[in-house]
Amino acid sequence: MTDQAAAPPQKLDAAVLKIAGVVVLGAIMSILDITVVSVALPTFQTEFDATYAQVAWTMTGYTLALATVIPLSGWAADRFGTKRLYMLALLLFTLGSVLCATADSIEQLVAYRVLQGLGGGMLMPLGMTIMTRAAGPQRIGRLMAVLGIPMLLGPIGGPILGGWLIEAASWHWVFLINLPIGIIALIYALFALPKDSPQPGESFDFLGMLMLSPGLALFLYGVSSLPETGTITTPKVWITMLAGLILLVSFVLYSFKPKHPLLDLRLFRNRNLSVSSLSLFVFVIAFMGAGLLFPSYFLQVRGESTLHAGLLMAPQGIGAMITMPIAGTLADRIPVGRTVPFAMALIAAGFFTFTQVGTDTSYLLLCGSLFVMGLGMGGTMMPIMTSALRTLTSNEVARGSTLVNILQQIGGSIGSAIMSVVLTSRLNQSDPIPGLTNPRTGEPITEAGAAIAHQQGAQLPVPPNILERGLAFVADSFGTTFWVGFALVLATFIPIAFLPRKRPAAKVGEGDAGNTVEAPVMMH
């Protein structure tokens, strides 16, 4: 190991932390918005007299907009400069938020959510690019830990904030709360972010865009439709997924021909980036999918309010807050291949408890397990991201962070779809109650459906013994679905085993300050 590689990394100075503050504000807006809106879906059904399938488009439309715009962010960051583009993304997101609050119909709300997504899709990859360039390779770990706080706390804080806003004010404030944060973030970015140094010489890959962005949108649309249809054989699902896959495969085959492709898959020749990206992809499938189930269990099985369900999730966030700064520091000193497996073992240990859930499982046990999972999560996600981006040159960082964010988006959508389909198909196996139908759809109400409705405050003419039997079935369905999530968590250990266990040797002249990242020697 060289003397330089052995030297302790420099501390984060005020200038770098100031830049990190801008990025964290944008990340908080983007990530909180996803979870806050998910809480408001039942309210949208009532306010706009819409079905669940219709209001679900407020989530799907946002996700599709994200998928469409993320591939453009790498090229645009190089072409126009990160500061200008980041401020544009903040402006679009804030404007979309205000328009969402003025929506008079579900169609308007979906359209405004798409506008929000166009801005939100650029915030995370651009934020990662800005922070990586500002920190330098020796300080990426600690700076990424700062960015990781909103990424891991969003799923916990969102339900709490959303539940409180809807109960204390109205659904409009779910979106209006982004206005003051957006204005502060825009002013902050204007003065805090370094001046742009765009590289206008690179041509735009129009052909690649025509394949990649629609391909991602179609594929994710099909995946997002799975929970609604419950089967992959529905034309709405398999035709759109197949069309998306054909476009994506065509893009992959094509992308090695142009000198400057829209998405630079040549970066995967960097073994460090490839292994880290695969590890992150599998982890996100498991984490994002299961993350939706925890609050749903508290709502549907235990009958908690949205606010209480969010508060019960808080131990997970506390655990992540404890280990994330430690993991960030360690990522700058110790290869992530030596630390991440231990963090994943904590996640697996905490997750196993949920495979055993029933109708009266101890809250102390569940909250303790969430805390242990939080400890593991704080030491997993951001160190893997750090490993992915550490060995990229300054010119490659924007492209690399775009690749990482696309994999995150696809992994999150796949994970959510898998968990939703497994849970829904299991609940659909519940016995119907004779003579009791849904007044809106005319379909028979099952014992499980009646139990969930009763837990959420509905009054149904159903005997207590049937409600009790239905609730036990719902709890068992959650346990079965958690087993699938647990298997996905265990699968994450496979790519993690290939994460780097030795520090890469640093090039002479490698520095920490400024906006340039000199690449360490690539690992083989």
N, C-alpha and C positions, 0 to 999 in steps of 0.2 A: 504493500500500500504506500503511495506517495505521501510525503510530509503534508502536502496540501490537502489530500483526501482525509488524512488523519486529524487535521486541525479542526477544532470545534467551529461550527457554523456561526456566522455573525448574527447578532441579535436583530430583531425587527426594529428599524428606526421609525421615527415619527412620520417621515415622508411616505414610507411604504404602508404604514398603518392607516394613514389618511386616505390613500388610494383604496385600501381594503374596505374602509368604511363605506365608500360609494358603492362598491360591488355588493357588499352585504345588504345594503338598503334595497337594491334592485332585486337581489335573490329573495329577500323576505317578501317583497311584493308579489313576485312571480309564484313562489312555492306556497305561501299562505293562501293565495287566491284559489288555487286548485282545491285545497282541503276545505276552505271556508265555504266555497260554492257547493261542494258535495253535501254539506250539512243542510243547505237551503233547498235541495231538490223537492222534498215534500211540500215546502211552502210554495214553490213555483207551481206545483200541481194544483194547489188550492187557488192561488192568485190568478192563474191564467186558464183555469178549468181545462187542464191538459192531462194526458196520460203520462205514466212514468217513462214510456218509450220516447215521448216527445220532449220531456224536460231533460232526459239523459243527453239529448243533443247539445245542451249547454256545456256539457263536459266533452263530448265527442268532437264538436266543432272546434273547441279550443285546442284539443289534442292534435287534430288534423292540421290546424293552422301552424302549430308548433313544428310538426313534422315537415311541412312544406317550406318553412323559412329557415330552419336550422342549417340545411346544406348550403344555403347562400351566404351564411355569416362568415365562413372562413375566407372566401374570395372577397366579399365586401369589406372585411376588416383590413385586408391588405390593400385594397383599391382605394377606399375612402378614409381609412384611419379608424382606430378603435374608439377614440373619444367621440367623434362626430356620430358614428353609428350607434354607440351606446346611448347617447343622449336622444337620438331619434327613436330608439327602442323604448326608452323611458317615456317619451312623449306619446308614442302610439299606445302603449299599455295604459297610461293614465287617461288619455282621451277615450279609449275603449271602455275603461271602467266607468267614467262619468256617463257615457252613452248607455251602458248597461242599466244604470240606475234610472234612466228615463224611459226604458222600454215599456210599451203598452200591450205587447203581445209576445207570445213565446217565440214567434218567428223573428221579431225584432231583437229579442234577447240573444238568440242563437247567432244572428248576424253580427251583433256588437261583440259577442264573445270571440268570434273569428278574428275581428280587428284586434282585440286584446291579445289573442294568441300570436298574431304576427309580430307584436312587440315583445311579448313574453318569450317567444322562441329564440330571440337573439340575446336576451339578457344573460342567460347562464353561460353559453359558449364564449361570448364576448367578455364577460366578467372573469372567466377562467383565464382567457388570453391576457387580459390586462394585469391580473394578479401575478401570473407566471412570469411575464416580462419584467414586472416591477421587482419581484423578489430575487430573481436569479436562482440557479439550480440548487444552491446550498441552503436556501431558506424556503423552498416550495412547501415542505411538509407543514411547517408551522402556519404559513399563510393559508394553505388549503384547509387547515383545521379551522381557521376563522370562517372561511366560506362554508364549511361543513355544518356549522351551527344552525343556520336557517334550513339547510337541506334535511337535517335529521329532526329538528324541532318543529318544522312546518306541519307534518302529519299529526303532531300532538297538540300544538297551539291552535291549529286551524279549527278543529271541532269546538274547542273551548270558546274561542273568539266568535265563531259563527253562531254558536248557540246563544251566547250572551247578547250579541247584536240583534238577533231576530227576536229574542224575548224582551229586551230592553227598549228597542227602537222599532225597526222594520227591516224587511229584506233588502231595501234600497241601500242600507248602510254596509251591507256585505261588499258592495262595490265602491260606495262613496268614501270609505275609509282609505282607499288607495290615492285619493286626490291630494290630501296634505302630504302623505309620504312621497308621492310622485313629484310634487313641487319642490320639496326639500331636497330630494335626490337629484333633480335637474340642476338646481342652484349649486349644490355640493359638487356635482360632477363638473360643472363649468369651471370652478376654481381649483378643484383638487386633482383632476386627471391631467397627466402630462400632455403637452402639445403633440398633435398627430404628425407622423412621418409616413404618409401613404406611399405605396409603390405602384404607380399607375401603369407600369409597362405590361402587366399581365392581362391577357385577353380573357373574356368571359366565355365559359363553356356552355353555350346555349343548348347544344344537343344533349349534353349531360343533364342539364336542368330539366329538359323535357322528358327525360327518363326517370331521374332520381326523385324529384319532388312529387310528381303524380304517383310514382310507384310506392313511395312511402305512405302517401295519403290513402291510396286504395287498400294497401295491405293492412294498415292500422284501422281503417274503416271496417274491413271484414272482421278483424280481431275484436274490435270494440262492439260489433253486432252479435258476437257469440253469446254473451250473457242474456240478451233479449230473446234470441231464437232458441238457445239451448242445444243447438246441434250444428256441426260444421257442414252438414249435407244441404242446408238451406241455400238456394241460389244467391240470396243476398250476402251470404258469408263466403261460400267457396268461389263464386265467380269473381268477386272483388279481390279476395285474397290471391287467387291464381293470377289475375291480371296484374296485380301489384307485384307479385313475385317475378313474373315474366319481365316486367319493366326493370326491376331491381337487378335480376340476373343479367339482363342486357346491358345495364349500366356498368356492372362489375366487369364484364368482358370488354366493354368499350373503354373503360376509364384508364387503361394502361397505354392507350394510343396517343391521346393529346399530351402536349408538353405540360399544360396547366389544367388538369381535370377539375371539375367542380368539387369532387371529393377525392383527396389524394390517397388512394389505397396503397400506394407504394410505401407509405409510412409504416405499413405493417411488416415491412422487411426488418424493421427494428424489433428484435425479439422482445425487448422489455415492454414496448408499447403493445405488442400482440398479446402477450401473456396477461398483462395487467388489464387490457380491454376485455378479454374473454372472462377473466375472473370477475370484473365489475358487471359484465352482462348477466352472468349466471346469478350473482349476488342480488342484483336489482330485481330479477324475475322472482326470486324467493322473498325478498324484503318488501317490495312494493305490493306484491300480491297478498301476502299475509298481513301487511299493514292495514289493509281495508277490513280484514276480518275481526281484528281485536275490538274496535269500537262497535262493530255490528253485533258481536256477541253480547256486549253489555247492554245494547239497545233492545235487541230482539229476544234474548233469553232471560236477561235479568231485569228488563223493564225500566232501565235507567233513562233519565232525560238526556238530551244531547249534551248539555253542559256537564252533567255528572259523568257521562261516558268519557268526555274529554279530560276531565280531572283525574279519572281513574287511569288514563293513559300517561299522566304526568311522570310517574316513576321512570318510564322509559327515557324521557327527555332528560331527567336529572342524571340518570346513569351515563347518558351520552355526553352531557356537559362535563362530567368528572373526568372521563378518559380521553376526550377529544384533544384538549391541549397537550396532554401527556403524549398521546399517539403522534400528534403533529411534530413535537420536539424529537421523539424517537425516530420518526421517519426521516429526519435530517441527519441522523447519526447512525442508525442501524438499518440494514436492508429490510424491506417490508416482509420478505419471505420468512424472516425470523420472528416477526411479531404478529402478523395477521392471522396465522393459524390458531394462536391462543385466543385471539379476540373472537374468531369464528366458533371456537369451542364453547365460549360463554353464550353466544347466540343460540347454539344448538341446545345447550343445557336448559336455558330459559324457555326455549320454544317447546321443548318436550312436554312441559307441564300442560300446555294448551291442548295437546292431543288427548288429555284425560279429562277435559272439562265436562261438567254436568250442570244440572239446574241450580245447584247450591254450592258449587266449589268455593272454597274460602277466598275472599277478596285479598286477605293478607298474603296467601300463597300466590295468587295471580299477579298482584302488584309487585311482590318480591321477584317473581319470574321476569316481569317486564323490566324491572330495574337491572337485573343481571343481563338481559338482552340489550338494554341501553348501554351498559358498560362495554359489551362486545361491539355494538354498532359504532360507538365512538372511536373504536380502534380498528375499524375495517374499511369503511367506504372511502374516506379521504386519504388514508395512506395508500390505497390502491390507485386512486387518481394521481397522487403525487408520483408514484412509481411510473405511471403511464406517461406523464408529461416531462419528467426530469431529464431524460436524455435527448430531448428535441432541441434543435437550434432555434434561435429567435424567429427565423422565417417560417419554421414548421409549427410553431406553437398554436397559431390560429387554426391551422388545418387539423392538428392533433386534437385540440379541444372540441372542434366540430365533430370529429369521429366519435369521441368519447360521449358527447351529448346525444348523438343519434342512437348509439347503442343503449344509452340509458332510457331514452324515450321508447324505443322498441321493446326493451326488456320490461319496463314498467307496464306497458300496455299488454304484453303477453302474460305477465304475472297476474295482473288484475283479471284478465279474461279467464285464465285457468282456474283461479280460485272461485270466481263468480259462477262459472259453468259447473264446477264440481258441486258447490253448495246448492245451486239452483236445482240441478238434476236430482240431487239427493232429497231435497225438500219436496220435489214434485212426486216422490214415491210415497208420500204420506196418504193415508186413506181419506177419501172425500166424506163429508158429513151429509147424510141423506136429507134432501129437502132444503138445503141451504146453498144459495148461489150468490155470486157477486152481482149487485144491482147494475154495475156499469158494464161488465163484460158478459154477464149471463153464465159464466163458468162456475162449476161447483167449488165451494170453499172447502179446503182440506183441513184436517185436524191441526196440522202444523201452521197453516195460514191463519186459522182462528186463534191459535195460541199466540202467534206473533202480534196479531191485531189487538188481542186482549192485553198483552204486555205493554203496548203502546197507547192504551187508554180507550180503545173501542169497546162498545157494549154490544155483545152478540148473544143471541138466545141459545147458548151452548152449555150443556151440563158441566159442572166442575171436573168430573172424572175424565171427560173427553179433553178438556183444556189441559189438564195435568198430563195426560198421555201425549197430547200434541206437543207440549213444551219439552217433554223428555225426548221426543223424536227430533225436535229442533236442536237441542243441545247435542244429541248424538250426531246429527248432521254436521254441526260445527266441528266436533271432534274428528270425524272422518276427513273433513276438508283440511283441518290442521295437520293430519298425518301426511297429506299430499304436500303441504307447505314444508313440513319437517323433512320430507324426502328431498325437496329442492334445496333446502339449507345444507343437507349432507352432501348433495351433488356439488355444491360450491367448493368443497374441500379438494376436488380433483384439479381444477385449474389453479387454485391457490398453491398447491404443492409445487408448481413450476415457477412461482414468483422468485425474483432474484434473492439469493442468500449471501451474495458478496457485493461490496460496494464497487461501482464502476470507477476506473481510474480517471481522474480529472485531467483535462488538457491544461497545458501551461498557459497562464494568463486568464484562467477562468475567474470571473468576478461575480459579485453579488449585487452591486448597486446598479442603478441605471435601468434602462429599458431593454437591454440586450441580454439574452441568455446564450452563452457559448456552450455548445454541446459537449458533455463528457464522452469518452470513448464508448462506443456502442458495445453492449454485452453480446457474447455469442455462446 
